[in-house]
Amino acid sequence: MAEVQQKDSGGKKGKQKKMNIRVDFTPMVDMNMLLITFFMLCTSLSKPQTMEISMPSNDKKITEEDQTKVAESRAITLILGEDDKVYYYVGLPDYNDYTSLKVTTYDADGLRALLLDRNRDIVAKIKELKKKKLNKEITDEQYDEQAIEIKGVKTAPVVMIKATDDATYKNLVDALDEMQICSISKYAIVDITEGDEFLLDNLEQKGKLTENIDRDQIKKTN
């Protein structure tokens, strides 16, 4: 609402007249519709990416040994520790040699470099497949089918992810992200064992626990 004062020619005080101000929103609505149309045409909608995670089985008839039985040469065990540290060993754990347990980080030259090196053949094939997809040589459906076939070969590495009580939720998420980045299709989240805890303690004490180890008992816990 707006008020406008007008004076008559006789010098008398003019009467106040009220004028209604009408705001037309039509141009604003038109502009919004144009912007919506513009973003719809210029923005490509990305498909949601899914991540398959193998969780421990609830079947009590299946032992932990059956769940994690893989070829020794393909097995990689990651132990998520405190202070963003990642401990790992390849194949079966060596309780006699404390240096068999290695330590790395979540950096590109750490865990990622390790996984890419162990999975280099599959990573190379996936890169070639992505090039074909970008060049429109294959469809998205064909890419997905061929990628699953490439990652599912028997020589693919199998990663066991175990988290200590000192690891954070972010550490687990970062480890799972590396599985996706490095094209690791076979991995599982399993509980940490007494044998793994021994490896961590023995590494911290630089092998002093090796002399007192009961190897037979520890092997039963893995």
Sine and cosine of phi, psi and omega as CSV:
sin_phi,cos_phi,sin_psi,cos_psi,sin_omega,cos_omega
0.00,0.00,0.59,-0.81,0.03,-1.00
-0.67,-0.74,0.56,-0.83,0.02,-1.00
-0.93,-0.37,0.70,-0.71,-0.01,-1.00
-0.82,-0.57,0.80,-0.60,0.02,-1.00
-1.00,-0.09,0.71,-0.70,0.05,-1.00
-0.79,-0.61,0.66,-0.75,0.03,-1.00
-0.94,-0.34,0.65,-0.76,0.03,-1.00
-0.99,0.14,0.19,-0.98,-0.08,-1.00
-0.94,0.35,-0.27,0.96,-0.03,-1.00
-1.00,0.10,0.07,1.00,0.03,-1.00
0.99,0.12,0.01,1.00,0.04,-1.00
-0.97,0.24,0.40,-0.92,0.01,-1.00
-0.89,0.46,0.82,-0.57,-0.02,-1.00
-0.95,0.31,0.44,-0.90,0.04,-1.00
-0.99,0.14,0.55,-0.83,0.05,-1.00
-0.99,0.11,0.77,-0.63,0.05,-1.00
-0.91,-0.41,0.71,-0.71,0.00,-1.00
-1.00,-0.07,0.76,-0.65,0.00,-1.00
-0.88,-0.47,0.71,-0.70,0.05,-1.00
-1.00,0.09,0.79,-0.61,0.03,-1.00
-0.98,-0.19,0.86,-0.51,-0.04,-1.00
-0.96,-0.27,0.84,-0.55,0.01,-1.00
-0.99,-0.14,0.83,-0.55,-0.02,-1.00
-1.00,-0.08,0.91,-0.41,-0.01,-1.00
-1.00,-0.01,0.06,1.00,-0.05,-1.00
-0.86,0.50,-0.72,0.70,0.03,-1.00
-0.87,0.49,-0.59,0.81,0.01,-1.00
-0.91,0.41,-0.67,0.74,0.03,-1.00
-0.89,0.45,-0.66,0.75,0.03,-1.00
-0.89,0.46,-0.66,0.75,0.01,-1.00
-0.90,0.43,-0.66,0.75,0.03,-1.00
-0.89,0.45,-0.66,0.75,0.02,-1.00
-0.90,0.43,-0.62,0.79,0.03,-1.00
-0.91,0.41,-0.65,0.76,0.01,-1.00
-0.91,0.41,-0.68,0.73,0.01,-1.00
-0.88,0.48,-0.71,0.71,0.02,-1.00
-0.89,0.46,-0.64,0.77,0.00,-1.00
-0.89,0.47,-0.74,0.67,-0.02,-1.00
-0.93,0.36,-0.53,0.85,0.03,-1.00
-0.92,0.39,-0.58,0.81,-0.03,-1.00
-0.99,0.16,-0.52,0.85,-0.11,-0.99
-0.99,-0.13,-0.16,0.99,-0.03,-1.00
-0.95,-0.32,0.78,-0.62,0.05,-1.00
-1.00,-0.04,0.77,-0.64,0.01,-1.00
-0.98,0.18,0.82,-0.57,-0.01,-1.00
-1.00,-0.01,0.60,-0.80,0.02,-1.00
-0.96,0.27,0.63,-0.77,0.04,-1.00
-0.91,0.41,0.70,-0.71,0.00,-1.00
-1.00,-0.03,0.70,-0.71,0.01,-1.00
-0.95,-0.31,0.51,-0.86,0.00,-1.00
-0.82,-0.57,0.84,-0.54,0.01,-1.00
-1.00,0.05,0.79,-0.61,-0.01,-1.00
-0.84,-0.54,0.78,-0.62,0.05,-1.00
-1.00,-0.02,0.91,-0.41,-0.01,-1.00
-0.99,-0.14,0.39,-0.92,0.03,-1.00
-0.85,0.52,0.63,-0.78,-0.02,-1.00
-0.96,0.28,0.55,-0.83,0.06,-1.00
-1.00,0.01,-0.06,1.00,-0.01,-1.00
-0.95,0.31,0.90,-0.43,-0.05,-1.00
-0.94,0.33,-0.31,0.95,0.00,-1.00
-0.97,0.26,-0.33,0.94,0.00,-1.00
-1.00,-0.06,0.87,-0.49,-0.01,-1.00
-0.98,0.20,0.29,-0.96,0.02,-1.00
-0.90,0.44,-0.51,0.86,0.02,-1.00
-0.91,0.42,-0.61,0.79,0.02,-1.00
-0.94,0.33,-0.58,0.82,-0.03,-1.00
-0.91,0.41,-0.60,0.80,-0.15,-0.99
-0.94,-0.34,0.27,0.96,-0.04,-1.00
-0.97,0.23,0.94,-0.33,0.05,-1.00
-0.65,-0.76,0.20,-0.98,0.04,-1.00
-0.88,0.47,0.69,-0.72,-0.07,-1.00
-0.86,0.51,-0.62,0.79,-0.05,-1.00
-0.94,0.35,-0.33,0.94,-0.05,-1.00
-0.98,-0.20,-0.19,0.98,-0.12,-0.99
-1.00,0.10,0.73,-0.68,0.10,-0.99
-0.77,-0.64,0.82,-0.57,0.00,-1.00
-0.95,-0.31,0.84,-0.54,0.04,-1.00
-0.96,-0.28,0.74,-0.68,0.06,-1.00
-0.88,-0.48,0.92,-0.39,-0.04,-1.00
-0.99,0.12,0.89,-0.47,-0.06,-1.00
-0.94,-0.35,-0.26,-0.97,-0.02,-1.00
-0.98,0.18,0.25,-0.97,0.07,-1.00
0.83,0.56,0.60,0.80,0.05,-1.00
0.85,0.53,0.57,0.82,0.05,-1.00
-0.99,-0.15,0.58,-0.81,0.05,-1.00
-0.85,-0.52,0.89,-0.45,0.07,-1.00
-0.99,-0.12,0.55,-0.84,-0.04,-1.00
-0.44,-0.90,0.41,-0.91,0.17,-0.98
-0.56,-0.83,0.47,-0.88,-0.04,-1.00
-0.97,-0.25,0.72,-0.69,-0.01,-1.00
0.97,0.24,-0.59,-0.81,0.01,-1.00
-0.99,0.13,0.53,-0.84,0.01,-1.00
-0.95,0.32,0.61,-0.80,0.04,-1.00
-0.95,-0.30,0.97,-0.24,-0.06,-1.00
-0.98,0.20,-0.24,0.97,0.02,-1.00
-0.99,0.15,-0.45,0.90,-0.06,-1.00
-0.90,-0.45,0.95,-0.30,-0.05,-1.00
-0.94,0.35,-0.35,0.94,0.00,-1.00
-0.98,0.22,-0.10,1.00,0.05,-1.00
-0.93,0.37,-0.36,0.93,0.08,-1.00
-1.00,0.01,0.91,-0.42,-0.04,-1.00
-0.99,-0.13,0.29,-0.96,0.03,-1.00
-0.77,-0.64,0.64,-0.76,0.03,-1.00
-0.55,-0.84,-0.16,-0.99,-0.02,-1.00
-0.82,-0.57,-0.03,-1.00,0.04,-1.00
-1.00,0.03,0.13,0.99,-0.01,-1.00
-0.94,0.34,0.22,-0.98,-0.03,-1.00
-0.89,0.46,-0.54,0.84,0.01,-1.00
-1.00,-0.02,0.18,0.98,0.01,-1.00
-0.95,-0.32,-0.97,-0.24,-0.04,-1.00
-0.87,0.48,-0.66,0.75,-0.03,-1.00
-0.90,0.44,-0.69,0.73,0.02,-1.00
-0.89,0.46,-0.62,0.79,0.03,-1.00
-0.89,0.45,-0.75,0.66,-0.04,-1.00
-0.93,0.37,-0.63,0.77,0.02,-1.00
-0.90,0.43,-0.60,0.80,0.02,-1.00
-0.93,0.38,-0.64,0.76,0.00,-1.00
-0.96,0.28,-0.35,0.94,-0.09,-1.00
-0.85,-0.52,0.45,0.89,-0.16,-0.99
-0.89,0.45,-0.58,0.81,-0.03,-1.00
-0.90,0.43,-0.72,0.70,-0.01,-1.00
-0.93,0.37,-0.64,0.77,0.02,-1.00
-0.87,0.49,-0.65,0.76,0.01,-1.00
-0.90,0.44,-0.66,0.75,0.00,-1.00
-0.93,0.37,-0.60,0.80,0.03,-1.00
-0.92,0.40,-0.61,0.79,0.04,-1.00
-0.89,0.46,-0.69,0.72,0.04,-1.00
-0.90,0.45,-0.61,0.80,0.01,-1.00
-0.92,0.39,-0.60,0.80,0.03,-1.00
-0.92,0.40,-0.59,0.81,0.04,-1.00
-0.89,0.46,-0.68,0.73,0.03,-1.00
-0.89,0.47,-0.60,0.80,0.01,-1.00
-0.93,0.38,-0.68,0.73,0.01,-1.00
-0.91,0.41,-0.55,0.84,0.01,-1.00
-1.00,0.10,0.14,0.99,0.03,-1.00
0.89,0.46,0.42,0.91,0.04,-1.00
-0.98,0.19,-0.44,0.90,0.05,-1.00
-0.71,-0.70,0.39,-0.92,0.02,-1.00
-1.00,0.10,0.16,-0.99,0.04,-1.00
-0.88,0.47,-0.63,0.78,0.01,-1.00
-0.91,0.42,-0.66,0.75,0.03,-1.00
-0.92,0.40,-0.60,0.80,0.04,-1.00
-0.88,0.47,-0.73,0.69,-0.02,-1.00
-0.88,0.48,-0.69,0.72,-0.01,-1.00
-0.90,0.44,-0.71,0.70,-0.03,-1.00
-0.94,0.33,-0.56,0.83,0.03,-1.00
-0.90,0.43,-0.66,0.75,0.04,-1.00
-0.89,0.45,-0.64,0.77,0.01,-1.00
-0.91,0.41,-0.64,0.76,0.00,-1.00
-0.92,0.39,-0.71,0.71,-0.05,-1.00
-0.95,0.30,-0.33,0.94,-0.08,-1.00
-1.00,-0.01,0.18,0.98,-0.01,-1.00
-0.92,0.39,0.41,-0.91,-0.07,-1.00
-0.94,0.35,-0.34,0.94,-0.02,-1.00
-1.00,0.06,0.00,1.00,-0.02,-1.00
-0.92,0.40,0.62,-0.78,0.02,-1.00
-0.93,0.37,0.48,-0.88,0.03,-1.00
-0.88,-0.47,0.82,-0.57,-0.09,-1.00
-0.93,-0.36,0.79,-0.62,0.11,-0.99
-0.98,-0.22,0.84,-0.54,-0.03,-1.00
-0.96,-0.28,0.85,-0.53,0.00,-1.00
-0.80,-0.60,0.69,-0.72,-0.05,-1.00
-0.90,-0.44,0.72,-0.69,0.10,-1.00
-0.99,0.14,0.14,-0.99,0.03,-1.00
-0.92,0.38,-0.33,0.94,-0.02,-1.00
-1.00,0.04,-0.17,0.98,0.02,-1.00
-0.97,0.24,0.45,-0.89,0.00,-1.00
-0.97,-0.23,0.23,-0.97,0.05,-1.00
-0.89,0.46,-0.58,0.81,0.03,-1.00
-0.88,0.47,-0.60,0.80,0.04,-1.00
-0.87,0.49,-0.67,0.74,0.01,-1.00
-0.92,0.40,-0.67,0.74,0.02,-1.00
-0.89,0.45,-0.67,0.74,0.02,-1.00
-0.89,0.45,-0.64,0.77,0.02,-1.00
-0.91,0.42,-0.66,0.75,0.03,-1.00
-0.92,0.39,-0.58,0.82,0.07,-1.00
-0.88,0.47,-0.64,0.77,0.00,-1.00
-0.92,0.40,-0.53,0.85,0.07,-1.00
-0.88,0.48,-0.65,0.76,-0.01,-1.00
-0.94,0.33,-0.69,0.72,-0.04,-1.00
-0.91,0.42,-0.62,0.78,-0.08,-1.00
-1.00,-0.05,0.18,0.98,0.06,-1.00
0.86,0.51,0.60,0.80,0.08,-1.00
-1.00,0.08,0.92,-0.39,-0.06,-1.00
-0.99,-0.12,-0.32,0.95,-0.05,-1.00
-0.90,-0.43,0.97,-0.23,0.04,-1.00
-0.45,-0.89,0.38,-0.92,-0.05,-1.00
-0.54,-0.84,0.53,-0.85,0.09,-1.00
-0.99,-0.13,0.90,-0.44,-0.04,-1.00
-0.81,-0.59,0.28,-0.96,-0.01,-1.00
-0.97,0.26,0.54,-0.84,0.07,-1.00
-0.96,0.28,0.57,-0.82,-0.06,-1.00
-0.94,-0.33,0.14,-0.99,0.05,-1.00
-0.90,0.43,-0.56,0.83,0.04,-1.00
-0.89,0.45,-0.64,0.77,0.04,-1.00
-0.91,0.42,-0.66,0.75,0.03,-1.00
-0.90,0.44,-0.59,0.81,0.06,-1.00
-0.89,0.45,-0.69,0.72,0.01,-1.00
-0.85,0.52,-0.66,0.75,0.00,-1.00
-0.91,0.41,-0.72,0.69,-0.01,-1.00
-0.91,0.40,-0.63,0.78,-0.02,-1.00
-0.93,0.37,-0.58,0.81,0.05,-1.00
-0.92,0.39,-0.65,0.76,0.01,-1.00
-0.90,0.44,-0.58,0.81,0.00,-1.00
-1.00,-0.09,0.17,0.99,0.09,-1.00
0.84,0.54,0.70,0.71,0.15,-0.99
1.00,0.04,0.11,0.99,-0.04,-1.00
-0.94,0.35,-0.39,0.92,-0.02,-1.00
-0.99,0.13,-0.21,0.98,-0.09,-1.00
-0.88,0.48,-0.59,0.81,-0.06,-1.00
-0.92,0.40,-0.46,0.89,-0.06,-1.00
-0.97,-0.23,0.21,0.98,-0.10,-0.99
-0.98,0.21,0.65,-0.76,0.15,-0.99
-0.99,-0.15,1.00,-0.03,-0.17,-0.99
-0.88,0.47,-0.64,0.77,-0.03,-1.00
-0.89,0.45,-0.65,0.76,-0.01,-1.00
-0.93,0.38,-0.63,0.78,-0.02,-1.00
-0.93,0.36,-0.62,0.79,0.00,-1.00
-0.89,0.46,-0.50,0.86,0.02,-1.00
-0.94,0.34,-0.41,0.91,-0.03,-1.00
-1.00,0.07,-0.04,1.00,-0.04,-1.00
-0.92,-0.40,0.00,0.00,0.00,0.00
